[in-house]
């Protein structure tokens, strides 16, 4: 059965994911280290993992697989989920796939090196999350959920 997993810490699209999950009557699993309000929706399970680096990532990666959709902005988590056969989306609707995850990991590492080499800490922050990002995410999530349901879990 298709599930949607949300890496919920700092996730700007939890409400949108819940709407799509409800429309398709799918389980939505919201995973975080705490500090988020649980949903009253019976399709939504809130999982609070132990504090610590990558605990939520580990929990999601250990459970997702073919037929599931994962929402995260964390590139290493995305790589682990793609490896399991799950469909993975960023918050802005961009898909992580087997074809692009290597380049995504390389870019992440390059940017970390550039930030580390900048002793003054100039720049950073990136652009804000926009309405068009939210709209693009909703379209992409709808597309990925339909494809995941159609494909189903691989036995």
C-alpha positions as a Markdown table, in Angstrom:
| # | Residue | x | y | z |
|---|---|---|---|---|
| 1 | Unk | 0.0 | 0.0 | 0.0 |
| 2 | Unk | 1.3 | 3.4 | -0.9 |
| 3 | Unk | 2.4 | 5.7 | 1.9 |
| 4 | Unk | 3.6 | 9.3 | 1.9 |
| 5 | Unk | 6.5 | 10.0 | 4.3 |
| 6 | Unk | 7.3 | 13.6 | 5.2 |
| 7 | Unk | 10.7 | 14.6 | 6.7 |
| 8 | Unk | 8.8 | 17.2 | 8.7 |
| 9 | Unk | 11.5 | 19.2 | 10.4 |
| 10 | Unk | 11.4 | 22.6 | 8.6 |
| 11 | Unk | 9.0 | 21.3 | 5.9 |
| 12 | Unk | 6.9 | 24.0 | 4.4 |
| 13 | Unk | 4.4 | 21.7 | 2.6 |
| 14 | Unk | 3.0 | 19.4 | 5.4 |
| 15 | Unk | -0.5 | 20.8 | 4.9 |
| 16 | Unk | -0.4 | 20.3 | 1.1 |
| 17 | Unk | 0.8 | 16.7 | 1.6 |
| 18 | Unk | -2.0 | 16.0 | 4.0 |
| 19 | Unk | -4.6 | 17.3 | 1.5 |
| 20 | Unk | -3.2 | 15.1 | -1.3 |
| 21 | Unk | -3.0 | 12.1 | 1.1 |
| 22 | Unk | -6.6 | 12.7 | 2.2 |
| 23 | Unk | -7.9 | 13.0 | -1.4 |
| 24 | Unk | -6.3 | 9.6 | -2.3 |
| 25 | Unk | -7.1 | 8.0 | 1.1 |
| 26 | Unk | -3.4 | 7.3 | 1.7 |
| 27 | Unk | -1.5 | 7.0 | 5.0 |
| 28 | Unk | 0.7 | 10.0 | 5.6 |
| 29 | Unk | 3.6 | 9.6 | 8.0 |
| 30 | Unk | 5.0 | 12.8 | 9.4 |
| 31 | Unk | 8.4 | 12.2 | 11.0 |
| 32 | Unk | 10.3 | 14.7 | 13.1 |
| 33 | Unk | 12.4 | 15.2 | 16.2 |
| 34 | Unk | 9.5 | 17.0 | 17.9 |
| 35 | Unk | 8.0 | 20.4 | 18.0 |
| 36 | Unk | 5.2 | 19.9 | 15.5 |
| 37 | Unk | 1.5 | 19.7 | 16.2 |
| 38 | Unk | -0.1 | 16.3 | 15.4 |
| 39 | Unk | -2.9 | 16.3 | 12.9 |
| 40 | Unk | -6.4 | 15.3 | 13.9 |
| 41 | Unk | -6.8 | 13.5 | 10.5 |
| 42 | Unk | -7.0 | 9.8 | 11.1 |
| 43 | Unk | -4.9 | 9.1 | 8.0 |
| 44 | Unk | -2.0 | 11.1 | 9.4 |
| 45 | Unk | 0.5 | 9.4 | 11.8 |
| 46 | Unk | 2.9 | 11.6 | 13.6 |
| 47 | Unk | 6.2 | 9.9 | 14.5 |
| 48 | Unk | 8.5 | 11.7 | 17.0 |
| 49 | Unk | 12.0 | 10.2 | 16.9 |
| 50 | Unk | 14.8 | 10.5 | 19.4 |
| 51 | Unk | 16.8 | 13.8 | 19.2 |
| 52 | Unk | 20.0 | 13.5 | 17.3 |
| 53 | Unk | 21.4 | 13.9 | 13.9 |
| 54 | Unk | 19.7 | 12.0 | 11.2 |
| 55 | Unk | 17.3 | 10.0 | 13.4 |
| 56 | Unk | 14.2 | 11.1 | 11.4 |
| 57 | Unk | 16.2 | 10.3 | 8.2 |
| 58 | Unk | 17.1 | 6.9 | 9.4 |
| 59 | Unk | 13.5 | 6.1 | 10.4 |
| 60 | Unk | 12.1 | 7.1 | 7.0 |
| 61 | Unk | 14.9 | 5.3 | 5.0 |
| 62 | Unk | 14.4 | 2.1 | 7.0 |
| 63 | Unk | 10.7 | 2.0 | 6.1 |
| 64 | Unk | 10.1 | 3.5 | 2.7 |
| 65 | Unk | 10.2 | 1.5 | -0.5 |
| 66 | Unk | 8.7 | 0.9 | -3.9 |
| 67 | Unk | 5.2 | 2.4 | -4.1 |
| 68 | Unk | 5.9 | 5.0 | -1.5 |
| 69 | Unk | 6.5 | 8.8 | -1.9 |
| 70 | Unk | 9.0 | 10.6 | 0.3 |
| 71 | Unk | 9.0 | 14.4 | 0.8 |
| 72 | Unk | 12.4 | 15.8 | 1.9 |
| 73 | Unk | 14.9 | 18.5 | 1.2 |
| 74 | Unk | 17.7 | 16.4 | 2.6 |
| 75 | Unk | 19.8 | 15.1 | -0.3 |
| 76 | Unk | 21.5 | 12.2 | 1.6 |
| 77 | Unk | 18.1 | 11.0 | 2.8 |
| 78 | Unk | 16.7 | 11.3 | -0.7 |
| 79 | Unk | 19.6 | 9.2 | -2.0 |
| 80 | Unk | 18.8 | 6.4 | 0.5 |
| 81 | Unk | 15.1 | 6.6 | -0.4 |
| 82 | Unk | 15.7 | 6.5 | -4.1 |
| 83 | Unk | 17.9 | 3.4 | -3.6 |
| 84 | Unk | 14.9 | 1.7 | -2.0 |
| 85 | Unk | 12.7 | 2.4 | -5.0 |
| 86 | Unk | 10.6 | 5.1 | -3.4 |
| 87 | Unk | 9.6 | 8.2 | -5.3 |
| 88 | Unk | 11.2 | 11.3 | -3.7 |
| 89 | Unk | 10.3 | 15.0 | -4.0 |
| 90 | Unk | 11.8 | 18.2 | -2.8 |
| 91 | Unk | 9.5 | 20.8 | -1.2 |
| 92 | Unk | 9.4 | 22.8 | -4.4 |
| 93 | Unk | 8.3 | 19.8 | -6.5 |
| 94 | Unk | 11.6 | 18.8 | -8.0 |
| 95 | Unk | 12.0 | 15.0 | -8.1 |
| 96 | Unk | 15.1 | 13.1 | -6.9 |
| 97 | Unk | 15.6 | 10.2 | -9.2 |
| 98 | Unk | 18.1 | 7.5 | -9.8 |
| 99 | Unk | 19.3 | 9.5 | -12.9 |
| 100 | Unk | 19.9 | 12.7 | -10.9 |
| 101 | Unk | 20.7 | 11.8 | -7.3 |
| 102 | Unk | 24.5 | 11.4 | -8.0 |
| 103 | Unk | 24.7 | 14.9 | -9.3 |
| 104 | Unk | 22.6 | 16.2 | -6.5 |
| 105 | Unk | 24.9 | 14.7 | -3.9 |
| 106 | Unk | 28.0 | 16.0 | -5.7 |
| 107 | Unk | 26.5 | 19.6 | -5.8 |
| 108 | Unk | 25.6 | 19.4 | -2.1 |
| 109 | Unk | 29.1 | 18.4 | -1.2 |
| 110 | Unk | 30.6 | 21.1 | -3.4 |
| 111 | Unk | 28.4 | 23.8 | -1.8 |
| 112 | Unk | 29.3 | 22.6 | 1.6 |
| 113 | Unk | 33.0 | 22.9 | 0.7 |
| 114 | Unk | 32.5 | 26.4 | -0.7 |
| 115 | Unk | 30.6 | 27.5 | 2.5 |
| 116 | Unk | 33.4 | 26.0 | 4.7 |
| 117 | Unk | 36.0 | 27.9 | 2.7 |
| 118 | Unk | 34.3 | 31.2 | 3.2 |
| 119 | Unk | 35.7 | 32.5 | 6.5 |
| 120 | Unk | 33.4 | 35.6 | 6.5 |
| 121 | Unk | 30.2 | 33.6 | 6.1 |
| 122 | Unk | 29.0 | 35.9 | 3.3 |
| 123 | Unk | 26.0 | 34.9 | 1.2 |
| 124 | Unk | 23.8 | 32.0 | 2.0 |
| 125 | Unk | 20.2 | 31.7 | 2.9 |
| 126 | Unk | 18.9 | 31.0 | -0.6 |
| 127 | Unk | 15.7 | 32.3 | -2.0 |
| 128 | Unk | 12.4 | 32.2 | -0.1 |
| 129 | Unk | 9.7 | 29.6 | -0.6 |
| 130 | Unk | 7.2 | 31.1 | -3.1 |
| 131 | Unk | 3.6 | 30.5 | -4.1 |
| 132 | Unk | 4.8 | 29.0 | -7.4 |
| 133 | Unk | 7.0 | 26.6 | -5.5 |
| 134 | Unk | 4.0 | 25.5 | -3.5 |
| 135 | Unk | 1.9 | 25.1 | -6.7 |
| 136 | Unk | 4.7 | 23.2 | -8.4 |
| 137 | Unk | 5.0 | 20.9 | -5.4 |
| 138 | Unk | 1.2 | 20.1 | -5.4 |
| 139 | Unk | 1.3 | 19.3 | -9.1 |
| 140 | Unk | 4.4 | 17.1 | -8.7 |
| 141 | Unk | 3.0 | 15.3 | -5.6 |
| 142 | Unk | -0.3 | 14.5 | -7.3 |
| 143 | Unk | 1.7 | 13.1 | -10.3 |
| 144 | Unk | 4.0 | 11.0 | -8.1 |
| 145 | Unk | 1.2 | 9.7 | -5.9 |
| 146 | Unk | -0.8 | 8.6 | -9.0 |
| 147 | Unk | 2.3 | 6.9 | -10.4 |
| 148 | Unk | 3.1 | 5.2 | -7.1 |
| 149 | Unk | -0.5 | 3.9 | -6.7 |
| 150 | Unk | -0.4 | 2.6 | -10.3 |
| 151 | Unk | 2.9 | 0.9 | -9.9 |
| 152 | Unk | 2.2 | -0.4 | -6.4 |
| 153 | Unk | 4.8 | -2.1 | -4.2 |
| 154 | Unk | 7.2 | -4.4 | -6.0 |
| 155 | Unk | 7.1 | -7.9 | -4.5 |
